[in-house]
Amino acid sequence: VQLQASGGGLVQPGGSLRLSCAASGFTLDDYFIGWFRQAPGKEREGVSCISGSDSSTKYAESVKGRFTISRDNAKNTVYLQMNSLKPEDTAVYFCSAIGPGVYWGQGTQVTVSS
């Protein structure tokens, strides 16, 4: 059973990245999926989430209108499309699956810098 986050990297301000959260050993559509981030010296914060039942979504105020969470049940993967990135989006991004079990991915680094 594993949750794998990927897709991070270095991008200039205004750029885009798409993060992926792929599950193995369990089915993501049974789970509520959340993306979190933690910047150096700061607490982990919630960024976005998507439900397993009706795929309803929520976003932190700081990313509304710029980030989009989605799921592809056929690929057992949840995505976080991040557009108009800002330096303050720099952090390690984690995904978490909450349902019959609770799982965390290992984190992927996103750095927004010119």
C-alpha atoms as one frame of an Amber mdcrd trajectory, in Angstrom:
protein
   0.000   0.000   0.000   1.562   3.253  -1.111   0.730   6.855  -1.950   3.214
   8.544  -4.271   3.344  12.295  -4.818   5.284  13.617  -7.804   5.523  16.492
 -10.250   7.298  19.115  -8.200  10.174  21.189  -9.485  11.587  24.647 -10.002
   9.383  27.123 -11.846   9.434  30.863 -12.402   6.750  33.096 -10.913   3.653
  32.939 -13.068   4.461  29.439 -14.217   2.553  26.185 -13.811   3.092  22.719
 -12.436   0.882  19.674 -12.149   1.321  17.467  -9.119   0.190  13.851  -9.113
  -0.813  11.659  -6.208  -0.891   8.035  -7.292  -2.096   5.161  -5.152  -1.049
   1.550  -5.254  -2.561  -1.222  -3.208  -5.868   0.544  -2.621  -8.555   2.380
  -4.592  -8.517   6.166  -4.329 -12.178   6.642  -5.189 -13.063   5.264  -1.754
 -11.049   8.061  -0.168 -11.126  11.744   0.623  -7.883  13.174  -0.806  -6.136
  16.258   0.477  -3.124  18.226  -0.696  -1.068  19.918   2.004   2.101  21.951
   1.942   4.806  22.898   4.377   7.226  25.729   3.844  10.491  26.005   5.816
   9.822  27.197   9.345   6.052  27.054   8.903   3.338  24.642   9.898   1.788
  22.255   7.413  -1.316  23.788   5.855  -4.177  22.422   3.817  -4.224  23.492
   0.170  -7.080  21.628  -1.437  -9.220  18.523  -1.071 -11.592  16.380  -3.072
 -14.176  13.973  -1.770 -14.445  10.363  -2.818 -18.232  10.305  -2.954 -19.148
  13.205  -5.233 -15.757  14.726  -6.075 -16.704  17.981  -4.418 -13.697  20.227
  -3.915 -12.396  22.864  -1.528  -9.487  25.262  -1.698  -7.509  27.412   0.672
  -8.164  31.114   0.087  -4.538  31.623  -0.889  -4.834  29.302  -3.914  -8.437
  29.830  -5.043  -8.649  30.603  -8.721  -5.091  29.397  -9.336  -5.095  25.735
  -8.282  -7.424  22.976  -9.458  -7.754  19.550  -7.879  -9.112  16.646  -9.896
  -9.194  12.881  -9.854  -8.869  10.179 -12.483 -10.261   7.021 -10.965  -9.204
   4.943 -13.957  -5.579   5.890 -13.221  -6.112   5.814  -9.442  -4.557   9.263
  -9.314  -5.454  12.703  -7.997  -3.931  15.801  -9.573  -3.252  19.323  -8.410
  -2.910  21.745 -11.308  -1.105  24.839 -10.082  -1.159  27.944 -12.268   0.056
  31.505 -11.740   2.526  30.270  -9.177   3.962  32.723  -6.685   7.150  32.594
  -4.599   4.986  32.093  -1.516   3.774  28.800  -2.989   7.256  27.396  -2.428
   6.937  24.393  -0.121   7.012  20.638   0.091   3.639  19.385  -1.075   2.089
  16.248   0.390  -1.009  14.288  -0.477  -3.068  12.343   1.993  -5.805   9.750
   1.541  -8.418   9.440   4.293 -10.974   6.684   4.237 -10.938   3.065   5.312
  -7.266   3.787   6.075  -5.120   6.908   6.322  -2.116   7.274   4.055   0.441
  10.018   3.369   2.670  10.453   0.344   6.335  11.288   0.772   6.170  14.886
  -0.436   7.381  16.676  -3.534   9.296  19.957  -3.532   7.866  22.958  -5.354
  10.130  25.978  -5.703   8.891  29.166  -7.314  11.762  31.509  -8.009  13.212
  33.660 -10.743
